[in-house]
Amino acid sequence: MPHRTRPMTGMLVFLGVNAVLLSTISPVYDFVCFLPYWDRRRERRRRIEREGALAKES
């Protein structure tokens, strides 16, 4: 065998990478999901629906 297998080192590296990814996903999720863009889009849709409902009543 050209090299020794080191399962403990591999496991620690794997867990370390997963811990880093897990700790960074929360801010990324918050940034994407709570962007002001989504609020503006939701308000625009509500305004369009309100205007459509008013047009149907008239």
PDBQT receptor file of N, H, CA, C and O in Angstrom, charges set to zero:
ATOM      1  N   MET A   1       0.843  -1.191   0.000  1.00  0.00    +0.000 N 
ATOM      2  CA  MET A   1       0.000   0.000   0.000  1.00  0.00    +0.000 C 
ATOM      3  C   MET A   1       0.881   1.245   0.000  1.00  0.00    +0.000 C 
ATOM      4  O   MET A   1       1.824   1.344   0.786  1.00  0.00    +0.000 OA
ATOM      5  N   PRO A   2       0.574   2.190  -0.880  1.00  0.00    +0.000 N 
ATOM      6  CA  PRO A   2       1.417   3.376  -0.950  1.00  0.00    +0.000 C 
ATOM      7  C   PRO A   2       1.218   4.336   0.223  1.00  0.00    +0.000 C 
ATOM      8  O   PRO A   2       2.097   5.156   0.491  1.00  0.00    +0.000 OA
ATOM      9  N   HIS A   3       0.102   4.260   0.921  1.00  0.00    +0.000 N 
ATOM     10  H   HIS A   3      -0.613   3.595   0.704  1.00  0.00    +0.000 HD
ATOM     11  CA  HIS A   3      -0.126   5.160   2.057  1.00  0.00    +0.000 C 
ATOM     12  C   HIS A   3      -0.954   4.437   3.099  1.00  0.00    +0.000 C 
ATOM     13  O   HIS A   3      -1.591   3.420   2.824  1.00  0.00    +0.000 OA
ATOM     14  N   ARG A   4      -0.929   4.984   4.295  1.00  0.00    +0.000 N 
ATOM     15  H   ARG A   4      -0.412   5.811   4.519  1.00  0.00    +0.000 HD
ATOM     16  CA  ARG A   4      -1.713   4.397   5.379  1.00  0.00    +0.000 C 
ATOM     17  C   ARG A   4      -3.107   5.019   5.406  1.00  0.00    +0.000 C 
ATOM     18  O   ARG A   4      -3.282   6.209   5.142  1.00  0.00    +0.000 OA
ATOM     19  N   THR A   5      -4.068   4.205   5.725  1.00  0.00    +0.000 N 
ATOM     20  H   THR A   5      -3.926   3.239   5.939  1.00  0.00    +0.000 HD
ATOM     21  CA  THR A   5      -5.418   4.757   5.875  1.00  0.00    +0.000 C 
ATOM     22  C   THR A   5      -5.553   5.294   7.292  1.00  0.00    +0.000 C 
ATOM     23  O   THR A   5      -5.107   4.666   8.252  1.00  0.00    +0.000 OA
ATOM     24  N   ARG A   6      -6.163   6.440   7.409  1.00  0.00    +0.000 N 
ATOM     25  H   ARG A   6      -6.526   6.950   6.629  1.00  0.00    +0.000 HD
ATOM     26  CA  ARG A   6      -6.342   7.068   8.718  1.00  0.00    +0.000 C 
ATOM     27  C   ARG A   6      -7.823   7.404   8.890  1.00  0.00    +0.000 C 
ATOM     28  O   ARG A   6      -8.244   8.528   8.616  1.00  0.00    +0.000 OA
ATOM     29  N   PRO A   7      -8.606   6.436   9.338  1.00  0.00    +0.000 N 
ATOM     30  CA  PRO A   7     -10.051   6.665   9.431  1.00  0.00    +0.000 C 
ATOM     31  C   PRO A   7     -10.424   7.750  10.439  1.00  0.00    +0.000 C 
ATOM     32  O   PRO A   7     -11.384   8.492  10.226  1.00  0.00    +0.000 OA
ATOM     33  N   MET A   8      -9.665   7.847  11.540  1.00  0.00    +0.000 N 
ATOM     34  H   MET A   8      -8.886   7.245  11.712  1.00  0.00    +0.000 HD
ATOM     35  CA  MET A   8     -10.005   8.854  12.548  1.00  0.00    +0.000 C 
ATOM     36  C   MET A   8      -9.771  10.257  11.999  1.00  0.00    +0.000 C 
ATOM     37  O   MET A   8     -10.590  11.148  12.223  1.00  0.00    +0.000 OA
ATOM     38  N   THR A   9      -8.682  10.466  11.292  1.00  0.00    +0.000 N 
ATOM     39  H   THR A   9      -8.017   9.742  11.109  1.00  0.00    +0.000 HD
ATOM     40  CA  THR A   9      -8.394  11.779  10.710  1.00  0.00    +0.000 C 
ATOM     41  C   THR A   9      -9.442  12.121   9.660  1.00  0.00    +0.000 C 
ATOM     42  O   THR A   9      -9.922  13.253   9.601  1.00  0.00    +0.000 OA
ATOM     43  N   GLY A  10      -9.796  11.148   8.834  1.00  0.00    +0.000 N 
ATOM     44  H   GLY A  10      -9.406  10.229   8.882  1.00  0.00    +0.000 HD
ATOM     45  CA  GLY A  10     -10.826  11.373   7.824  1.00  0.00    +0.000 C 
ATOM     46  C   GLY A  10     -12.159  11.732   8.443  1.00  0.00    +0.000 C 
ATOM     47  O   GLY A  10     -12.863  12.618   7.958  1.00  0.00    +0.000 OA
ATOM     48  N   MET A  11     -12.504  11.037   9.520  1.00  0.00    +0.000 N 
ATOM     49  H   MET A  11     -11.932  10.318   9.914  1.00  0.00    +0.000 HD
ATOM     50  CA  MET A  11     -13.771  11.309  10.200  1.00  0.00    +0.000 C 
ATOM     51  C   MET A  11     -13.764  12.708  10.817  1.00  0.00    +0.000 C 
ATOM     52  O   MET A  11     -14.765  13.419  10.736  1.00  0.00    +0.000 OA
ATOM     53  N   LEU A  12     -12.654  13.111  11.430  1.00  0.00    +0.000 N 
ATOM     54  H   LEU A  12     -11.841  12.533  11.496  1.00  0.00    +0.000 HD
ATOM     55  CA  LEU A  12     -12.574  14.439  12.029  1.00  0.00    +0.000 C 
ATOM     56  C   LEU A  12     -12.646  15.539  10.975  1.00  0.00    +0.000 C 
ATOM     57  O   LEU A  12     -13.293  16.563  11.191  1.00  0.00    +0.000 OA
ATOM     58  N   VAL A  13     -11.996  15.338   9.853  1.00  0.00    +0.000 N 
ATOM     59  H   VAL A  13     -11.469  14.506   9.678  1.00  0.00    +0.000 HD
ATOM     60  CA  VAL A  13     -12.062  16.322   8.769  1.00  0.00    +0.000 C 
ATOM     61  C   VAL A  13     -13.490  16.408   8.246  1.00  0.00    +0.000 C 
ATOM     62  O   VAL A  13     -14.011  17.502   8.027  1.00  0.00    +0.000 OA
ATOM     63  N   PHE A  14     -14.111  15.277   8.050  1.00  0.00    +0.000 N 
ATOM     64  H   PHE A  14     -13.688  14.389   8.228  1.00  0.00    +0.000 HD
ATOM     65  CA  PHE A  14     -15.495  15.240   7.564  1.00  0.00    +0.000 C 
ATOM     66  C   PHE A  14     -16.430  15.974   8.522  1.00  0.00    +0.000 C 
ATOM     67  O   PHE A  14     -17.249  16.785   8.089  1.00  0.00    +0.000 OA
ATOM     68  N   LEU A  15     -16.315  15.697   9.804  1.00  0.00    +0.000 N 
ATOM     69  H   LEU A  15     -15.649  15.038  10.156  1.00  0.00    +0.000 HD
ATOM     70  CA  LEU A  15     -17.168  16.353  10.793  1.00  0.00    +0.000 C 
ATOM     71  C   LEU A  15     -16.868  17.846  10.881  1.00  0.00    +0.000 C 
ATOM     72  O   LEU A  15     -17.779  18.654  11.062  1.00  0.00    +0.000 OA
ATOM     73  N   GLY A  16     -15.598  18.211  10.753  1.00  0.00    +0.000 N 
ATOM     74  H   GLY A  16     -14.858  17.554  10.606  1.00  0.00    +0.000 HD
ATOM     75  CA  GLY A  16     -15.231  19.625  10.787  1.00  0.00    +0.000 C 
ATOM     76  C   GLY A  16     -15.817  20.390   9.619  1.00  0.00    +0.000 C 
ATOM     77  O   GLY A  16     -16.336  21.493   9.790  1.00  0.00    +0.000 OA
ATOM     78  N   VAL A  17     -15.739  19.811   8.435  1.00  0.00    +0.000 N 
ATOM     79  H   VAL A  17     -15.318  18.914   8.296  1.00  0.00    +0.000 HD
ATOM     80  CA  VAL A  17     -16.312  20.461   7.246  1.00  0.00    +0.000 C 
ATOM     81  C   VAL A  17     -17.823  20.587   7.397  1.00  0.00    +0.000 C 
ATOM     82  O   VAL A  17     -18.391  21.627   7.064  1.00  0.00    +0.000 OA
ATOM     83  N   ASN A  18     -18.472  19.551   7.889  1.00  0.00    +0.000 N 
ATOM     84  H   ASN A  18     -18.010  18.707   8.159  1.00  0.00    +0.000 HD
ATOM     85  CA  ASN A  18     -19.919  19.620   8.104  1.00  0.00    +0.000 C 
ATOM     86  C   ASN A  18     -20.289  20.672   9.149  1.00  0.00    +0.000 C 
ATOM     87  O   ASN A  18     -21.295  21.365   9.000  1.00  0.00    +0.000 OA
ATOM     88  N   ALA A  19     -19.491  20.792  10.195  1.00  0.00    +0.000 N 
ATOM     89  H   ALA A  19     -18.673  20.229  10.317  1.00  0.00    +0.000 HD
ATOM     90  CA  ALA A  19     -19.766  21.804  11.221  1.00  0.00    +0.000 C 
ATOM     91  C   ALA A  19     -19.653  23.209  10.639  1.00  0.00    +0.000 C 
ATOM     92  O   ALA A  19     -20.471  24.078  10.943  1.00  0.00    +0.000 OA
ATOM     93  N   VAL A  20     -18.645  23.432   9.807  1.00  0.00    +0.000 N 
ATOM     94  H   VAL A  20     -17.981  22.727   9.560  1.00  0.00    +0.000 HD
ATOM     95  CA  VAL A  20     -18.483  24.749   9.175  1.00  0.00    +0.000 C 
ATOM     96  C   VAL A  20     -19.661  25.035   8.254  1.00  0.00    +0.000 C 
ATOM     97  O   VAL A  20     -20.212  26.135   8.279  1.00  0.00    +0.000 OA
ATOM     98  N   LEU A  21     -20.049  24.071   7.451  1.00  0.00    +0.000 N 
ATOM     99  H   LEU A  21     -19.602  23.177   7.430  1.00  0.00    +0.000 HD
ATOM    100  CA  LEU A  21     -21.182  24.276   6.548  1.00  0.00    +0.000 C 
ATOM    101  C   LEU A  21     -22.473  24.524   7.321  1.00  0.00    +0.000 C 
ATOM    102  O   LEU A  21     -23.276  25.372   6.934  1.00  0.00    +0.000 OA
ATOM    103  N   LEU A  22     -22.672  23.798   8.397  1.00  0.00    +0.000 N 
ATOM    104  H   LEU A  22     -22.019  23.109   8.712  1.00  0.00    +0.000 HD
ATOM    105  CA  LEU A  22     -23.876  23.964   9.196  1.00  0.00    +0.000 C 
ATOM    106  C   LEU A  22     -23.921  25.339   9.847  1.00  0.00    +0.000 C 
ATOM    107  O   LEU A  22     -24.989  25.944   9.938  1.00  0.00    +0.000 OA
ATOM    108  N   SER A  23     -22.781  25.838  10.297  1.00  0.00    +0.000 N 
ATOM    109  H   SER A  23     -21.914  25.347  10.223  1.00  0.00    +0.000 HD
ATOM    110  CA  SER A  23     -22.762  27.139  10.955  1.00  0.00    +0.000 C 
ATOM    111  C   SER A  23     -22.931  28.285   9.965  1.00  0.00    +0.000 C 
ATOM    112  O   SER A  23     -23.344  29.375  10.359  1.00  0.00    +0.000 OA
ATOM    113  N   THR A  24     -22.621  28.062   8.686  1.00  0.00    +0.000 N 
ATOM    114  H   THR A  24     -22.285  27.176   8.366  1.00  0.00    +0.000 HD
ATOM    115  CA  THR A  24     -22.760  29.146   7.712  1.00  0.00    +0.000 C 
ATOM    116  C   THR A  24     -24.086  29.110   6.980  1.00  0.00    +0.000 C 
ATOM    117  O   THR A  24     -24.423  30.077   6.297  1.00  0.00    +0.000 OA
ATOM    118  N   ILE A  25     -24.850  28.035   7.093  1.00  0.00    +0.000 N 
ATOM    119  H   ILE A  25     -24.576  27.249   7.647  1.00  0.00    +0.000 HD
ATOM    120  CA  ILE A  25     -26.103  27.968   6.333  1.00  0.00    +0.000 C 
ATOM    121  C   ILE A  25     -27.166  28.890   6.917  1.00  0.00    +0.000 C 
ATOM    122  O   ILE A  25     -27.985  29.424   6.169  1.00  0.00    +0.000 OA
ATOM    123  N   SER A  26     -27.176  29.087   8.203  1.00  0.00    +0.000 N 
ATOM    124  H   SER A  26     -26.511  28.653   8.810  1.00  0.00    +0.000 HD
ATOM    125  CA  SER A  26     -28.210  29.912   8.826  1.00  0.00    +0.000 C 
ATOM    126  C   SER A  26     -28.150  31.369   8.352  1.00  0.00    +0.000 C 
ATOM    127  O   SER A  26     -29.188  31.904   7.960  1.00  0.00    +0.000 OA
ATOM    128  N   PRO A  27     -26.992  32.035   8.367  1.00  0.00    +0.000 N 
ATOM    129  CA  PRO A  27     -26.964  33.413   7.846  1.00  0.00    +0.000 C 
ATOM    130  C   PRO A  27     -27.304  33.493   6.363  1.00  0.00    +0.000 C 
ATOM    131  O   PRO A  27     -27.943  34.448   5.920  1.00  0.00    +0.000 OA
ATOM    132  N   VAL A  28     -26.878  32.494   5.597  1.00  0.00    +0.000 N 
ATOM    133  H   VAL A  28     -26.358  31.718   5.957  1.00  0.00    +0.000 HD
ATOM    134  CA  VAL A  28     -27.189  32.492   4.165  1.00  0.00    +0.000 C 
ATOM    135  C   VAL A  28     -28.687  32.335   3.963  1.00  0.00    +0.000 C 
ATOM    136  O   VAL A  28     -29.280  33.032   3.140  1.00  0.00    +0.000 OA
ATOM    137  N   TYR A  29     -29.300  31.431   4.704  1.00  0.00    +0.000 N 
ATOM    138  H   TYR A  29     -28.819  30.865   5.373  1.00  0.00    +0.000 HD
ATOM    139  CA  TYR A  29     -30.749  31.221   4.613  1.00  0.00    +0.000 C 
ATOM    140  C   TYR A  29     -31.492  32.504   4.974  1.00  0.00    +0.000 C 
ATOM    141  O   TYR A  29     -32.416  32.911   4.269  1.00  0.00    +0.000 OA
ATOM    142  N   ASP A  30     -31.085  33.141   6.079  1.00  0.00    +0.000 N 
ATOM    143  H   ASP A  30     -30.335  32.810   6.652  1.00  0.00    +0.000 HD
ATOM    144  CA  ASP A  30     -31.740  34.379   6.494  1.00  0.00    +0.000 C 
ATOM    145  C   ASP A  30     -31.580  35.467   5.440  1.00  0.00    +0.000 C 
ATOM    146  O   ASP A  30     -32.521  36.212   5.166  1.00  0.00    +0.000 OA
ATOM    147  N   PHE A  31     -30.401  35.562   4.851  1.00  0.00    +0.000 N 
ATOM    148  H   PHE A  31     -29.636  34.956   5.073  1.00  0.00    +0.000 HD
ATOM    149  CA  PHE A  31     -30.159  36.581   3.837  1.00  0.00    +0.000 C 
ATOM    150  C   PHE A  31     -31.055  36.374   2.624  1.00  0.00    +0.000 C 
ATOM    151  O   PHE A  31     -31.625  37.329   2.096  1.00  0.00    +0.000 OA
ATOM    152  N   VAL A  32     -31.176  35.139   2.187  1.00  0.00    +0.000 N 
ATOM    153  H   VAL A  32     -30.712  34.363   2.616  1.00  0.00    +0.000 HD
ATOM    154  CA  VAL A  32     -31.965  34.856   0.986  1.00  0.00    +0.000 C 
ATOM    155  C   VAL A  32     -33.458  34.978   1.269  1.00  0.00    +0.000 C 
ATOM    156  O   VAL A  32     -34.192  35.539   0.457  1.00  0.00    +0.000 OA
ATOM    157  N   CYS A  33     -33.913  34.468   2.393  1.00  0.00    +0.000 N 
ATOM    158  H   CYS A  33     -33.317  34.012   3.054  1.00  0.00    +0.000 HD
ATOM    159  CA  CYS A  33     -35.347  34.410   2.651  1.00  0.00    +0.000 C 
ATOM    160  C   CYS A  33     -35.932  35.726   3.142  1.00  0.00    +0.000 C 
ATOM    161  O   CYS A  33     -37.126  35.971   2.971  1.00  0.00    +0.000 OA
ATOM    162  N   PHE A  34     -35.114  36.569   3.745  1.00  0.00    +0.000 N 
ATOM    163  H   PHE A  34     -34.144  36.370   3.884  1.00  0.00    +0.000 HD
ATOM    164  CA  PHE A  34     -35.644  37.809   4.308  1.00  0.00    +0.000 C 
ATOM    165  C   PHE A  34     -35.143  39.028   3.561  1.00  0.00    +0.000 C 
ATOM    166  O   PHE A  34     -35.014  40.106   4.142  1.00  0.00    +0.000 OA
ATOM    167  N   LEU A  35     -34.862  38.866   2.283  1.00  0.00    +0.000 N 
ATOM    168  H   LEU A  35     -34.967  37.990   1.811  1.00  0.00    +0.000 HD
ATOM    169  CA  LEU A  35     -34.462  40.008   1.473  1.00  0.00    +0.000 C 
ATOM    170  C   LEU A  35     -35.645  40.959   1.306  1.00  0.00    +0.000 C 
ATOM    171  O   LEU A  35     -36.782  40.505   1.183  1.00  0.00    +0.000 OA
ATOM    172  N   PRO A  36     -35.402  42.251   1.300  1.00  0.00    +0.000 N 
ATOM    173  CA  PRO A  36     -36.497  43.202   1.069  1.00  0.00    +0.000 C 
ATOM    174  C   PRO A  36     -37.185  42.977  -0.278  1.00  0.00    +0.000 C 
ATOM    175  O   PRO A  36     -38.338  43.368  -0.459  1.00  0.00    +0.000 OA
ATOM    176  N   TYR A  37     -36.479  42.348  -1.221  1.00  0.00    +0.000 N 
ATOM    177  H   TYR A  37     -35.543  42.030  -1.073  1.00  0.00    +0.000 HD
ATOM    178  CA  TYR A  37     -37.068  42.057  -2.532  1.00  0.00    +0.000 C 
ATOM    179  C   TYR A  37     -38.362  41.285  -2.388  1.00  0.00    +0.000 C 
ATOM    180  O   TYR A  37     -39.339  41.591  -3.072  1.00  0.00    +0.000 OA
ATOM    181  N   TRP A  38     -38.390  40.286  -1.510  1.00  0.00    +0.000 N 
ATOM    182  H   TRP A  38     -37.596  40.037  -0.955  1.00  0.00    +0.000 HD
ATOM    183  CA  TRP A  38     -39.585  39.450  -1.367  1.00  0.00    +0.000 C 
ATOM    184  C   TRP A  38     -40.735  40.259  -0.774  1.00  0.00    +0.000 C 
ATOM    185  O   TRP A  38     -41.888  40.075  -1.164  1.00  0.00    +0.000 OA
ATOM    186  N   ASP A  39     -40.424  41.162   0.177  1.00  0.00    +0.000 N 
ATOM    187  H   ASP A  39     -39.487  41.311   0.494  1.00  0.00    +0.000 HD
ATOM    188  CA  ASP A  39     -41.477  42.005   0.745  1.00  0.00    +0.000 C 
ATOM    189  C   ASP A  39     -42.069  42.926  -0.313  1.00  0.00    +0.000 C 
ATOM    190  O   ASP A  39     -43.287  43.084  -0.399  1.00  0.00    +0.000 OA
ATOM    191  N   ARG A  40     -41.202  43.532  -1.118  1.00  0.00    +0.000 N 
ATOM    192  H   ARG A  40     -40.212  43.404  -1.049  1.00  0.00    +0.000 HD
ATOM    193  CA  ARG A  40     -41.692  44.417  -2.175  1.00  0.00    +0.000 C 
ATOM    194  C   ARG A  40     -42.537  43.638  -3.175  1.00  0.00    +0.000 C 
ATOM    195  O   ARG A  40     -43.565  44.131  -3.640  1.00  0.00    +0.000 OA
ATOM    196  N   ARG A  41     -42.113  42.432  -3.504  1.00  0.00    +0.000 N 
ATOM    197  H   ARG A  41     -41.279  42.031  -3.126  1.00  0.00    +0.000 HD
ATOM    198  CA  ARG A  41     -42.855  41.611  -4.463  1.00  0.00    +0.000 C 
ATOM    199  C   ARG A  41     -44.230  41.242  -3.904  1.00  0.00    +0.000 C 
ATOM    200  O   ARG A  41     -45.232  41.293  -4.617  1.00  0.00    +0.000 OA
ATOM    201  N   ARG A  42     -44.268  40.872  -2.620  1.00  0.00    +0.000 N 
ATOM    202  H   ARG A  42     -43.454  40.831  -2.041  1.00  0.00    +0.000 HD
ATOM    203  CA  ARG A  42     -45.533  40.512  -1.989  1.00  0.00    +0.000 C 
ATOM    204  C   ARG A  42     -46.484  41.708  -1.965  1.00  0.00    +0.000 C 
ATOM    205  O   ARG A  42     -47.671  41.571  -2.263  1.00  0.00    +0.000 OA
ATOM    206  N   GLU A  43     -45.952  42.888  -1.605  1.00  0.00    +0.000 N 
ATOM    207  H   GLU A  43     -44.988  42.999  -1.362  1.00  0.00    +0.000 HD
ATOM    208  CA  GLU A  43     -46.794  44.084  -1.584  1.00  0.00    +0.000 C 
ATOM    209  C   GLU A  43     -47.295  44.434  -2.979  1.00  0.00    +0.000 C 
ATOM    210  O   GLU A  43     -48.443  44.850  -3.134  1.00  0.00    +0.000 OA
ATOM    211  N   ARG A  44     -46.459  44.274  -3.990  1.00  0.00    +0.000 N 
ATOM    212  H   ARG A  44     -45.526  43.937  -3.865  1.00  0.00    +0.000 HD
ATOM    213  CA  ARG A  44     -46.869  44.559  -5.365  1.00  0.00    +0.000 C 
ATOM    214  C   ARG A  44     -48.001  43.622  -5.779  1.00  0.00    +0.000 C 
ATOM    215  O   ARG A  44     -48.969  44.053  -6.406  1.00  0.00    +0.000 OA
ATOM    216  N   ARG A  45     -47.879  42.329  -5.425  1.00  0.00    +0.000 N 
ATOM    217  H   ARG A  45     -47.093  41.979  -4.915  1.00  0.00    +0.000 HD
ATOM    218  CA  ARG A  45     -48.939  41.372  -5.765  1.00  0.00    +0.000 C 
ATOM    219  C   ARG A  45     -50.240  41.726  -5.064  1.00  0.00    +0.000 C 
ATOM    220  O   ARG A  45     -51.307  41.662  -5.673  1.00  0.00    +0.000 OA
ATOM    221  N   ARG A  46     -50.166  42.101  -3.788  1.00  0.00    +0.000 N 
ATOM    222  H   ARG A  46     -49.298  42.153  -3.293  1.00  0.00    +0.000 HD
ATOM    223  CA  ARG A  46     -51.376  42.478  -3.048  1.00  0.00    +0.000 C 
ATOM    224  C   ARG A  46     -52.040  43.693  -3.672  1.00  0.00    +0.000 C 
ATOM    225  O   ARG A  46     -53.264  43.744  -3.790  1.00  0.00    +0.000 OA
ATOM    226  N   ARG A  47     -51.227  44.683  -4.076  1.00  0.00    +0.000 N 
ATOM    227  H   ARG A  47     -50.233  44.642  -3.980  1.00  0.00    +0.000 HD
ATOM    228  CA  ARG A  47     -51.760  45.889  -4.699  1.00  0.00    +0.000 C 
ATOM    229  C   ARG A  47     -52.466  45.547  -6.009  1.00  0.00    +0.000 C 
ATOM    230  O   ARG A  47     -53.548  46.059  -6.297  1.00  0.00    +0.000 OA
ATOM    231  N   ILE A  48     -51.841  44.680  -6.793  1.00  0.00    +0.000 N 
ATOM    232  H   ILE A  48     -50.962  44.264  -6.559  1.00  0.00    +0.000 HD
ATOM    233  CA  ILE A  48     -52.442  44.288  -8.074  1.00  0.00    +0.000 C 
ATOM    234  C   ILE A  48     -53.748  43.531  -7.836  1.00  0.00    +0.000 C 
ATOM    235  O   ILE A  48     -54.726  43.741  -8.554  1.00  0.00    +0.000 OA
ATOM    236  N   GLU A  49     -53.767  42.653  -6.832  1.00  0.00    +0.000 N 
ATOM    237  H   GLU A  49     -52.973  42.483  -6.249  1.00  0.00    +0.000 HD
ATOM    238  CA  GLU A  49     -54.995  41.916  -6.525  1.00  0.00    +0.000 C 
ATOM    239  C   GLU A  49     -56.094  42.860  -6.040  1.00  0.00    +0.000 C 
ATOM    240  O   GLU A  49     -57.257  42.700  -6.410  1.00  0.00    +0.000 OA
ATOM    241  N   ARG A  50     -55.730  43.844  -5.211  1.00  0.00    +0.000 N 
ATOM    242  H   ARG A  50     -54.785  43.973  -4.910  1.00  0.00    +0.000 HD
ATOM    243  CA  ARG A  50     -56.702  44.822  -4.732  1.00  0.00    +0.000 C 
ATOM    244  C   ARG A  50     -57.276  45.635  -5.881  1.00  0.00    +0.000 C 
ATOM    245  O   ARG A  50     -58.486  45.851  -5.959  1.00  0.00    +0.000 OA
ATOM    246  N   GLU A  51     -56.398  46.084  -6.772  1.00  0.00    +0.000 N 
ATOM    247  H   GLU A  51     -55.416  45.908  -6.708  1.00  0.00    +0.000 HD
ATOM    248  CA  GLU A  51     -56.853  46.862  -7.923  1.00  0.00    +0.000 C 
ATOM    249  C   GLU A  51     -57.752  46.008  -8.832  1.00  0.00    +0.000 C 
ATOM    250  O   GLU A  51     -58.732  46.504  -9.389  1.00  0.00    +0.000 OA
ATOM    251  N   GLY A  52     -57.409  44.737  -8.974  1.00  0.00    +0.000 N 
ATOM    252  H   GLY A  52     -56.612  44.334  -8.522  1.00  0.00    +0.000 HD
ATOM    253  CA  GLY A  52     -58.249  43.830  -9.771  1.00  0.00    +0.000 C 
ATOM    254  C   GLY A  52     -59.608  43.633  -9.143  1.00  0.00    +0.000 C 
ATOM    255  O   GLY A  52     -60.619  43.601  -9.845  1.00  0.00    +0.000 OA
ATOM    256  N   ALA A  53     -59.649  43.499  -7.823  1.00  0.00    +0.000 N 
ATOM    257  H   ALA A  53     -58.829  43.524  -7.252  1.00  0.00    +0.000 HD
ATOM    258  CA  ALA A  53     -60.927  43.318  -7.129  1.00  0.00    +0.000 C 
ATOM    259  C   ALA A  53     -61.774  44.583  -7.236  1.00  0.00    +0.000 C 
ATOM    260  O   ALA A  53     -62.991  44.500  -7.400  1.00  0.00    +0.000 OA
ATOM    261  N   LEU A  54     -61.146  45.744  -7.146  1.00  0.00    +0.000 N 
ATOM    262  H   LEU A  54     -60.157  45.812  -7.012  1.00  0.00    +0.000 HD
ATOM    263  CA  LEU A  54     -61.882  47.003  -7.278  1.00  0.00    +0.000 C 
ATOM    264  C   LEU A  54     -62.414  47.166  -8.696  1.00  0.00    +0.000 C 
ATOM    265  O   LEU A  54     -63.519  47.675  -8.884  1.00  0.00    +0.000 OA
ATOM    266  N   ALA A  55     -61.659  46.748  -9.680  1.00  0.00    +0.000 N 
ATOM    267  H   ALA A  55     -60.761  46.335  -9.527  1.00  0.00    +0.000 HD
ATOM    268  CA  ALA A  55     -62.094  46.847 -11.078  1.00  0.00    +0.000 C 
ATOM    269  C   ALA A  55     -63.296  45.927 -11.326  1.00  0.00    +0.000 C 
ATOM    270  O   ALA A  55     -64.198  46.282 -12.085  1.00  0.00    +0.000 OA
ATOM    271  N   LYS A  56     -63.314  44.762 -10.698  1.00  0.00    +0.000 N 
ATOM    272  H   LYS A  56     -62.581  44.474 -10.081  1.00  0.00    +0.000 HD
ATOM    273  CA  LYS A  56     -64.440  43.841 -10.880  1.00  0.00    +0.000 C 
ATOM    274  C   LYS A  56     -65.717  44.397 -10.240  1.00  0.00    +0.000 C 
ATOM    275  O   LYS A  56     -66.818  44.201 -10.754  1.00  0.00    +0.000 OA
ATOM    276  N   GLU A  57     -65.551  45.094  -9.110  1.00  0.00    +0.000 N 
ATOM    277  H   GLU A  57     -64.656  45.253  -8.692  1.00  0.00    +0.000 HD
ATOM    278  CA  GLU A  57     -66.727  45.663  -8.430  1.00  0.00    +0.000 C 
ATOM    279  C   GLU A  57     -67.348  46.789  -9.234  1.00  0.00    +0.000 C 
ATOM    280  O   GLU A  57     -68.564  46.977  -9.213  1.00  0.00    +0.000 OA
ATOM    281  N   SER A  58     -66.521  47.533  -9.937  1.00  0.00    +0.000 N 
ATOM    282  H   SER A  58     -65.533  47.381  -9.954  1.00  0.00    +0.000 HD
ATOM    283  CA  SER A  58     -67.028  48.706 -10.680  1.00  0.00    +0.000 C 
ATOM    284  C   SER A  58     -67.798  48.320 -11.922  1.00  0.00    +0.000 C 
ATOM    285  O   SER A  58     -68.281  49.192 -12.645  1.00  0.00    +0.000 OA
TER     286      SER A  58
